[in-house]
Amino acid sequence: MSHVPMTLPGLMIAEQAHPHGHTSSFVELDDGRIFHASHKLGNYSEDGGLTWSKPVHMRDTNGDDVSSGETSLVKLSGRNSVGLAARVDDGDQREGSWAPMAESRKYLFWRSDNGGETWRPPVRMSPPGVRTAGLQNTFLRTSSGRIIVPVFAEQGQRNLFNDSRFKPLVGKLVNNQWHATGAHDFDSRTSGEYFLYSDDDGDTWNTNQDGELWIMHDWNSMFSGVNESCMAEVAPGRLLVFMRNQLGRLFQAWSNDNGETWTRPQPTVLASSTAPPQLKTLPNGHLLCVWNQENEEEIRHGYARTRLSS
């Protein structure tokens, strides 16, 4: 909480002060409740999200933690059955390395058949040896019943400096002084988006057929990485993905075969910070995108990730 007074506090519907934050995801159950998961905690709302139960630590039937980072929930076919995907980092990180080894960063999937009260042990989603991460709340169940989630493969050195006290940070000049303005590093590393999908409610997992998505400027020039993507189904089997990148606009790609192959990423008209968006299909079929917009004047003033737009 920033403790900065709200401009129009009378318009606030409800305030929640639970310790969730960055990695929240939500799913509506068949009994009308909303189930929420974040990191290793889960709780419920019975009034459409106005009030919430006390968070409970989620564990599977083996007693192990359920979830970690970048949690995504999805409704499965059974009554009150839900699936949860999350990035998991195994073991302690090396001294001086703030990004884990390739084999330690992976995506796992848990299933619950009682609305998140108990969980089966996880199955692995991402291929071995691929350092995989993603964005929270991006699971999609398509009209065919397929469940699919965008993730990205990280490539490059785990740390730029030998001195473990420092990290390469995204920042901007403000009054001629360098200030860190992002939560991530990008120097010496890049990433490409790929997709994990299941046609049997999460028992087995596949990857898209055409490899990672990258931004290609031209055939003789350079490539740019993308990451932390979100997606929506705009027609049966036709999927749209919006991708975070460092080029000043959200990029998009299309799939016409339910996520198995994708077009080459192209820029949208949405000017953006180096920040991830969220994209959802509304009940009337329209698309809603929420993202950090950024224009030239804001960039010149040193702003970054300061304006939320929809």
C-alpha positions, 0 to 999 in steps of 0.5 A, spaced: 500 500 500 502 506 498 498 510 503 497 516 497 490 518 498 485 516 492 482 521 488 475 519 488 474 514 494 467 514 494 467 510 487 471 504 490 467 498 491 471 494 495 478 494 498 482 487 499 488 487 503 490 480 502 498 479 501 497 476 494 499 481 489 503 480 483 501 473 481 494 472 482 489 468 478 481 467 478 476 462 476 469 461 477 466 455 480 460 451 478 457 452 484 457 460 483 463 461 488 470 465 485 476 461 487 483 465 487 490 463 488 496 466 488 503 464 490 501 458 495 495 461 497 488 460 495 481 463 498 474 464 495 468 469 494 461 468 494 459 475 492 462 476 486 469 478 489 466 483 494 469 479 500 474 474 500 475 468 505 481 468 509 487 465 505 489 458 506 496 455 504 495 450 498 498 443 499 497 437 495 496 430 497 503 428 498 503 434 503 508 438 498 506 446 496 501 447 490 504 453 486 509 458 486 510 463 481 506 466 475 499 462 477 494 461 472 487 457 473 483 454 468 476 451 469 476 443 467 470 439 465 468 436 472 464 439 477 468 444 481 474 441 477 480 446 476 487 446 474 493 450 476 499 452 472 505 455 475 512 456 474 517 452 479 524 454 481 527 448 484 533 448 490 537 454 492 540 458 487 547 459 486 551 464 490 551 470 485 546 468 480 539 471 481 536 467 475 536 459 476 539 454 472 535 451 466 533 445 469 530 448 475 525 453 472 519 449 469 512 449 469 507 444 473 500 443 473 496 441 479 488 438 478 483 439 484 476 436 483 473 440 489 474 447 487 481 447 490 480 444 497 485 438 495 490 437 490 493 432 486 500 431 485 503 435 479 505 433 472 510 437 468 508 441 463 514 444 460 520 440 456 526 438 460 532 442 459 528 449 457 528 454 462 521 456 462 517 462 465 510 465 464 505 470 466 500 469 471 492 469 469 493 467 462 490 460 462 485 459 456 480 453 455 478 454 448 471 452 445 474 445 443 476 443 450 483 444 449 487 448 455 493 452 453 497 457 456 503 461 453 510 461 456 517 463 454 523 460 454 529 464 457 536 464 453 542 467 455 547 468 461 544 468 468 548 474 470 551 479 467 556 482 473 561 477 477 559 482 483 553 478 486 551 485 489 548 488 483 543 486 477 542 489 470 536 493 471 531 496 467 531 504 468 530 511 465 534 518 466 530 522 471 533 529 472 539 526 469 539 521 474 539 513 473 533 510 476 531 503 476 524 503 473 522 495 472 522 489 476 526 485 471 533 485 467 534 484 460 541 485 459 545 479 456 538 475 456 533 474 451 526 470 450 522 467 445 514 465 446 511 458 446 505 454 448 503 449 452 497 445 451 493 439 453 487 435 450 485 431 456 484 436 462 492 436 463 494 429 464 499 430 458 502 436 455 504 438 448 508 444 445 506 448 439 509 445 432 512 451 430 517 453 435 518 459 439 516 466 437 521 472 436 520 479 433 524 479 426 526 486 424 528 484 417 531 478 414 538 481 414 538 484 421 536 482 428 531 479 432 528 481 438 525 477 444 518 477 447 515 474 453 509 474 458 504 474 453 496 473 454 491 470 449 484 470 447 479 466 443 476 470 437 473 465 434 472 457 434 480 455 433 482 462 432 487 465 437 490 471 438 496 473 443 499 479 445 506 479 447 511 484 451 517 486 448 522 492 448 520 496 442 514 501 444 508 497 442 505 491 444 506 485 438 501 480 436 500 473 433 495 469 430 493 462 430 488 458 426 489 451 428 487 452 436 494 454 438 498 449 434 502 454 429 502 461 429 503 467 425 510 471 425 509 477 431 507 484 428 506 490 432 499 492 434 497 500 434 497 500 442 503 504 445 506 500 451 511 500 456 516 494 457 510 491 461 505 485 460 498 486 458 492 482 459 487 480 454 480 477 455 474 475 451 468 479 454 461 475 454 459 480 448 465 477 444 469 484 444 476 483 446 478 487 453 486 489 453 489 492 459 496 494 459 501 500 461 500 505 455 506 510 454 507 515 449 513 519 447 512 525 452 512 520 458 518 517 455 522 524 455 519 525 462 522 519 464 516 515 466 515 508 465 509 503 467 505 509 470 499 509 466 494 503 466 489 503 460 484 499 457 
